[in-house]
Amino acid sequence: MSQSLFVEGNTLAWRPTPCAGVQWKKLFFDAGSGESAVLLRFEAGATYDAHRHPAGEQYLVLEGELEDGGKRYGPLTYVRHSPGSVHRPHSPNGALVFVTLARPIEPLSAS
């Protein structure tokens, strides 16, 4: 029987990412499958480097606004990217986003 997991996100410290102005909190990670759930915080003007989602991605914008794929998504907008999708999200004014991944992202080289 599986057990439920409860995480109080407010008790976790924000961690830096390799992307300036983007921080994260790990809510869940399964080392065997690579499945994860995280919070991402974008400062105003921050961009996450281009990356691929080998098993797709789902996210929910909690606060602020995220630009992704030429569209802008505000609070309570749910986005699902299919497996193999590539993107480079940006936040003009800052955002808080809940993200779930079935497998880790694959960073893409800058050209």
Backbone as JSON Lines, residues from 0, in Angstrom:
{"i":0,"aa":"M","n":[0.84,-1.19,0.0],"ca":[0.0,0.0,0.0],"c":[0.89,1.25,0.0]}
{"i":1,"aa":"S","n":[0.58,2.17,-0.87],"ca":[1.37,3.4,-0.92],"c":[0.92,4.35,0.17]}
{"i":2,"aa":"Q","n":[1.81,5.22,0.54],"ca":[1.52,6.21,1.57],"c":[1.4,7.58,0.95]}
{"i":3,"aa":"S","n":[0.61,8.42,1.56],"ca":[0.47,9.8,1.1],"c":[1.69,10.6,1.53]}
{"i":4,"aa":"L","n":[1.98,11.64,0.78],"ca":[3.09,12.53,1.09],"c":[2.52,13.93,1.28]}
{"i":5,"aa":"F","n":[2.93,14.58,2.34],"ca":[2.5,15.94,2.62],"c":[3.75,16.81,2.78]}
{"i":6,"aa":"V","n":[3.82,17.88,2.03],"ca":[4.97,18.78,2.09],"c":[4.46,20.2,2.31]}
{"i":7,"aa":"E","n":[4.96,20.85,3.33],"ca":[4.61,22.25,3.57],"c":[5.65,23.11,2.85]}
{"i":8,"aa":"G","n":[5.29,23.57,1.67],"ca":[6.21,24.31,0.83],"c":[6.8,25.54,1.49]}
{"i":9,"aa":"N","n":[6.05,26.16,2.38],"ca":[6.55,27.37,3.07],"c":[7.74,27.08,3.97]}
{"i":10,"aa":"T","n":[7.93,25.81,4.34],"ca":[9.06,25.47,5.22],"c":[10.34,25.17,4.44]}
{"i":11,"aa":"L","n":[10.24,25.04,3.13],"ca":[11.4,24.73,2.3],"c":[12.1,26.0,1.83]}
{"i":12,"aa":"A","n":[13.41,25.93,1.75],"ca":[14.18,27.07,1.26],"c":[14.15,27.08,-0.27]}
{"i":13,"aa":"W","n":[14.16,28.29,-0.84],"ca":[14.3,28.43,-2.29],"c":[15.74,28.1,-2.65]}
{"i":14,"aa":"R","n":[15.92,27.34,-3.75],"ca":[17.25,26.96,-4.23],"c":[17.5,27.64,-5.58]}
{"i":15,"aa":"P","n":[18.74,28.01,-5.85],"ca":[19.03,28.6,-7.16],"c":[18.97,27.54,-8.26]}
{"i":16,"aa":"T","n":[18.63,27.95,-9.46],"ca":[18.75,27.09,-10.64],"c":[19.93,27.63,-11.45]}
{"i":17,"aa":"P","n":[20.34,26.96,-12.51],"ca":[21.39,27.51,-13.36],"c":[20.94,28.77,-14.11]}
{"i":18,"aa":"C","n":[19.65,29.09,-14.06],"ca":[19.09,30.22,-14.79],"c":[18.93,31.43,-13.86]}
{"i":19,"aa":"A","n":[19.55,32.53,-14.21],"ca":[19.49,33.74,-13.38],"c":[18.04,34.17,-13.17]}
{"i":20,"aa":"G","n":[17.68,34.41,-11.9],"ca":[16.35,34.9,-11.58],"c":[15.29,33.83,-11.44]}
{"i":21,"aa":"V","n":[15.69,32.55,-11.54],"ca":[14.73,31.45,-11.37],"c":[15.21,30.59,-10.21]}
{"i":22,"aa":"Q","n":[14.31,30.36,-9.26],"ca":[14.6,29.53,-8.1],"c":[13.58,28.41,-8.03]}
{"i":23,"aa":"W","n":[13.88,27.37,-7.24],"ca":[12.98,26.24,-7.14],"c":[12.93,25.64,-5.75]}
{"i":24,"aa":"K","n":[11.84,24.93,-5.48],"ca":[11.66,24.13,-4.27],"c":[11.24,22.74,-4.71]}
{"i":25,"aa":"K","n":[11.97,21.74,-4.24],"ca":[11.63,20.35,-4.57],"c":[10.55,19.87,-3.61]}
{"i":26,"aa":"L","n":[9.38,19.55,-4.16],"ca":[8.29,19.02,-3.36],"c":[8.32,17.49,-3.35]}
{"i":27,"aa":"F","n":[8.73,16.9,-4.48],"ca":[8.76,15.44,-4.61],"c":[9.76,15.06,-5.69]}
{"i":28,"aa":"F","n":[10.49,13.96,-5.45],"ca":[11.36,13.39,-6.48],"c":[11.49,11.9,-6.24]}
{"i":29,"aa":"D","n":[11.27,11.11,-7.28],"ca":[11.46,9.66,-7.23],"c":[12.7,9.34,-8.05]}
{"i":30,"aa":"A","n":[13.76,8.91,-7.38],"ca":[15.03,8.65,-8.06],"c":[14.92,7.5,-9.06]}
{"i":31,"aa":"G","n":[14.04,6.56,-8.82],"ca":[13.89,5.43,-9.72],"c":[13.28,5.8,-11.06]}
{"i":32,"aa":"S","n":[12.24,6.61,-11.03],"ca":[11.54,6.97,-12.27],"c":[11.92,8.34,-12.81]}
{"i":33,"aa":"G","n":[12.4,9.21,-11.94],"ca":[12.69,10.59,-12.32],"c":[11.49,11.5,-12.2]}
{"i":34,"aa":"E","n":[10.37,10.96,-11.72],"ca":[9.16,11.78,-11.54],"c":[9.41,12.84,-10.48]}
{"i":35,"aa":"S","n":[8.88,14.06,-10.72],"ca":[9.1,15.13,-9.74],"c":[7.94,16.13,-9.74]}
{"i":36,"aa":"A","n":[7.87,16.86,-8.65],"ca":[6.95,17.98,-8.51],"c":[7.73,19.1,-7.84]}
{"i":37,"aa":"V","n":[7.71,20.29,-8.44],"ca":[8.48,21.41,-7.92],"c":[7.69,22.71,-8.02]}
{"i":38,"aa":"L","n":[8.13,23.67,-7.24],"ca":[7.68,25.05,-7.4],"c":[8.81,25.81,-8.05]}
{"i":39,"aa":"L","n":[8.5,26.61,-9.06],"ca":[9.48,27.49,-9.69],"c":[9.06,28.92,-9.46]}
{"i":40,"aa":"R","n":[10.01,29.75,-9.07],"ca":[9.75,31.18,-8.89],"c":[10.62,31.95,-9.86]}
{"i":41,"aa":"F","n":[9.95,32.72,-10.73],"ca":[10.62,33.55,-11.71],"c":[10.6,35.0,-11.22]}
{"i":42,"aa":"E","n":[11.75,35.64,-11.15],"ca":[11.79,37.07,-10.9],"c":[11.37,37.78,-12.18]}
{"i":43,"aa":"A","n":[10.99,39.04,-12.08],"ca":[10.61,39.81,-13.26],"c":[11.75,39.78,-14.28]}
{"i":44,"aa":"G","n":[11.43,39.42,-15.52],"ca":[12.4,39.39,-16.6],"c":[13.19,38.1,-16.72]}
{"i":45,"aa":"A","n":[12.99,37.15,-15.81],"ca":[13.77,35.9,-15.83],"c":[13.29,34.94,-16.91]}
{"i":46,"aa":"T","n":[14.25,34.2,-17.45],"ca":[13.99,33.19,-18.48],"c":[14.65,31.89,-18.08]}
{"i":47,"aa":"Y","n":[13.93,30.78,-18.26],"ca":[14.52,29.45,-18.03],"c":[15.13,29.0,-19.35]}
{"i":48,"aa":"D","n":[16.35,28.47,-19.29],"ca":[17.05,28.03,-20.5],"c":[16.22,27.03,-21.3]}
{"i":49,"aa":"A","n":[16.43,26.99,-22.61],"ca":[15.73,26.06,-23.49],"c":[16.02,24.62,-23.04]}
{"i":50,"aa":"H","n":[14.96,23.81,-23.04],"ca":[15.08,22.42,-22.62],"c":[13.98,21.58,-23.25]}
{"i":51,"aa":"R","n":[14.2,20.27,-23.23],"ca":[13.25,19.29,-23.77],"c":[12.64,18.51,-22.63]}
{"i":52,"aa":"H","n":[11.39,18.12,-22.84],"ca":[10.68,17.27,-21.88],"c":[10.47,15.9,-22.5]}
{"i":53,"aa":"P","n":[11.36,14.93,-22.2],"ca":[11.25,13.62,-22.83],"c":[9.94,12.9,-22.54]}
{"i":54,"aa":"A","n":[9.34,13.16,-21.39],"ca":[8.08,12.5,-21.02],"c":[6.96,13.53,-20.8]}
{"i":55,"aa":"G","n":[7.13,14.73,-21.31],"ca":[6.11,15.77,-21.16],"c":[6.26,16.56,-19.87]}
{"i":56,"aa":"E","n":[5.36,17.53,-19.72],"ca":[5.37,18.42,-18.56],"c":[3.96,18.94,-18.35]}
{"i":57,"aa":"Q","n":[3.63,19.17,-17.09],"ca":[2.39,19.85,-16.75],"c":[2.73,20.95,-15.76]}
{"i":58,"aa":"Y","n":[2.11,22.11,-15.94],"ca":[2.31,23.15,-14.94],"c":[1.06,23.99,-14.76]}
{"i":59,"aa":"L","n":[1.0,24.61,-13.6],"ca":[-0.08,25.49,-13.23],"c":[0.53,26.8,-12.75]}
{"i":60,"aa":"V","n":[0.19,27.9,-13.39],"ca":[0.67,29.21,-12.96],"c":[-0.14,29.58,-11.71]}
{"i":61,"aa":"L","n":[0.55,29.78,-10.6],"ca":[-0.12,30.14,-9.35],"c":[-0.24,31.64,-9.17]}
{"i":62,"aa":"E","n":[0.82,32.35,-9.52],"ca":[0.87,33.81,-9.39],"c":[1.63,34.38,-10.57]}
{"i":63,"aa":"G","n":[1.33,35.62,-10.92],"ca":[2.08,36.3,-11.97],"c":[1.68,35.84,-13.35]}
{"i":64,"aa":"E","n":[2.68,35.89,-14.26],"ca":[2.42,35.58,-15.66],"c":[3.66,34.92,-16.26]}
{"i":65,"aa":"L","n":[3.42,33.89,-17.08],"ca":[4.51,33.18,-17.74],"c":[4.29,33.24,-19.24]}
{"i":66,"aa":"E","n":[5.34,33.58,-19.98],"ca":[5.31,33.53,-21.45],"c":[5.93,32.21,-21.87]}
{"i":67,"aa":"D","n":[5.23,31.51,-22.75],"ca":[5.7,30.19,-23.17],"c":[5.14,29.91,-24.55]}
{"i":68,"aa":"G","n":[6.02,29.65,-25.51],"ca":[5.57,29.33,-26.85],"c":[4.8,30.43,-27.53]}
{"i":69,"aa":"G","n":[5.15,31.69,-27.24],"ca":[4.48,32.82,-27.87],"c":[3.16,33.21,-27.23]}
{"i":70,"aa":"K","n":[2.79,32.57,-26.13],"ca":[1.54,32.9,-25.44],"c":[1.85,33.3,-24.01]}
{"i":71,"aa":"R","n":[0.93,34.05,-23.4],"ca":[1.07,34.45,-22.0],"c":[0.01,33.75,-21.17]}
{"i":72,"aa":"Y","n":[0.45,33.22,-20.04],"ca":[-0.45,32.49,-19.16],"c":[-0.46,33.14,-17.78]}
{"i":73,"aa":"G","n":[-1.65,33.47,-17.29],"ca":[-1.8,34.1,-15.99],"c":[-2.22,33.11,-14.91]}
{"i":74,"aa":"P","n":[-2.55,33.64,-13.72],"ca":[-2.9,32.8,-12.58],"c":[-4.0,31.79,-12.89]}
{"i":75,"aa":"L","n":[-3.78,30.58,-12.4],"ca":[-4.67,29.44,-12.52],"c":[-4.81,28.91,-13.94]}
{"i":76,"aa":"T","n":[-3.82,29.23,-14.8],"ca":[-3.78,28.64,-16.13],"c":[-2.98,27.35,-16.06]}
{"i":77,"aa":"Y","n":[-3.58,26.27,-16.56],"ca":[-2.95,24.95,-16.61],"c":[-2.4,24.73,-18.02]}
{"i":78,"aa":"V","n":[-1.16,24.25,-18.1],"ca":[-0.52,23.97,-19.39],"c":[0.05,22.55,-19.35]}
{"i":79,"aa":"R","n":[-0.19,21.81,-20.43],"ca":[0.38,20.47,-20.57],"c":[1.17,20.42,-21.87]}
{"i":80,"aa":"H","n":[2.46,20.09,-21.77],"ca":[3.31,19.93,-22.94],"c":[3.5,18.43,-23.2]}
{"i":81,"aa":"S","n":[3.39,18.03,-24.44],"ca":[3.5,16.62,-24.8],"c":[4.95,16.13,-24.72]}
{"i":82,"aa":"P","n":[5.14,14.81,-24.65],"ca":[6.49,14.26,-24.63],"c":[7.3,14.73,-25.84]}
{"i":83,"aa":"G","n":[8.56,15.08,-25.59],"ca":[9.45,15.57,-26.64],"c":[9.38,17.06,-26.88]}
{"i":84,"aa":"S","n":[8.47,17.75,-26.2],"ca":[8.32,19.19,-26.4],"c":[9.56,19.95,-25.94]}
{"i":85,"aa":"V","n":[9.8,21.07,-26.6],"ca":[10.94,21.95,-26.3],"c":[10.39,23.34,-26.06]}
{"i":86,"aa":"H","n":[10.9,24.02,-25.03],"ca":[10.48,25.4,-24.81],"c":[11.5,26.15,-23.96]}
{"i":87,"aa":"R","n":[11.26,27.46,-23.84],"ca":[12.13,28.38,-23.1],"c":[11.23,29.41,-22.42]}
{"i":88,"aa":"P","n":[10.61,29.06,-21.28],"ca":[9.67,29.97,-20.64],"c":[10.34,31.22,-20.07]}
{"i":89,"aa":"H","n":[9.56,32.28,-20.06],"ca":[10.03,33.61,-19.63],"c":[8.91,34.26,-18.82]}
{"i":90,"aa":"S","n":[9.28,35.07,-17.84],"ca":[8.27,35.81,-17.08],"c":[8.61,37.3,-17.08]}
{"i":91,"aa":"P","n":[7.78,38.11,-17.75],"ca":[8.08,39.54,-17.83],"c":[7.96,40.26,-16.48]}
{"i":92,"aa":"N","n":[7.03,39.81,-15.63],"ca":[6.78,40.5,-14.36],"c":[6.91,39.61,-13.13]}
{"i":93,"aa":"G","n":[7.4,38.4,-13.32],"ca":[7.54,37.46,-12.21],"c":[6.39,36.47,-12.18]}
{"i":94,"aa":"A","n":[6.67,35.27,-11.64],"ca":[5.64,34.24,-11.58],"c":[6.02,33.16,-10.56]}
{"i":95,"aa":"L","n":[4.99,32.5,-10.06],"ca":[5.14,31.31,-9.23],"c":[4.39,30.2,-9.96]}
{"i":96,"aa":"V","n":[5.08,29.07,-10.21],"ca":[4.53,28.01,-11.04],"c":[4.73,26.66,-10.36]}
{"i":97,"aa":"F","n":[3.68,25.83,-10.34],"ca":[3.76,24.45,-9.86],"c":[3.96,23.56,-11.08]}
{"i":98,"aa":"V","n":[5.03,22.74,-11.07],"ca":[5.41,21.93,-12.22],"c":[5.48,20.46,-11.82]}
{"i":99,"aa":"T","n":[4.94,19.57,-12.69],"ca":[5.13,18.14,-12.51],"c":[5.77,17.57,-13.77]}
{"i":100,"aa":"L","n":[6.7,16.66,-13.55],"ca":[7.43,16.01,-14.64],"c":[7.43,14.5,-14.4]}
{"i":101,"aa":"A","n":[7.23,13.73,-15.46],"ca":[7.33,12.28,-15.35],"c":[8.79,11.82,-15.38]}
{"i":102,"aa":"R","n":[9.63,12.62,-16.05],"ca":[11.08,12.38,-16.12],"c":[11.79,13.73,-16.13]}
{"i":103,"aa":"P","n":[13.06,13.77,-15.75],"ca":[13.79,15.04,-15.74],"c":[13.9,15.68,-17.12]}
{"i":104,"aa":"I","n":[14.11,16.99,-17.12],"ca":[14.29,17.72,-18.37],"c":[15.65,17.41,-18.97]}
{"i":105,"aa":"E","n":[15.79,17.72,-20.27],"ca":[17.07,17.61,-20.96],"c":[17.46,19.01,-21.41]}
{"i":106,"aa":"P","n":[18.47,19.62,-20.77],"ca":[18.91,20.95,-21.2],"c":[19.41,20.91,-22.65]}
{"i":107,"aa":"L","n":[19.17,21.99,-23.36],"ca":[19.63,22.11,-24.75],"c":[20.79,23.09,-24.79]}
{"i":108,"aa":"S","n":[21.75,22.82,-25.64],"ca":[22.92,23.69,-25.76],"c":[22.52,25.01,-26.36]}
{"i":109,"aa":"A","n":[23.15,26.06,-25.87],"ca":[22.94,27.39,-26.47],"c":[23.63,27.43,-27.82]}
{"i":110,"aa":"S","n":[22.97,28.03,-28.81],"ca":[23.61,28.1,-30.13],"c":[24.28,29.42,-30.33]}
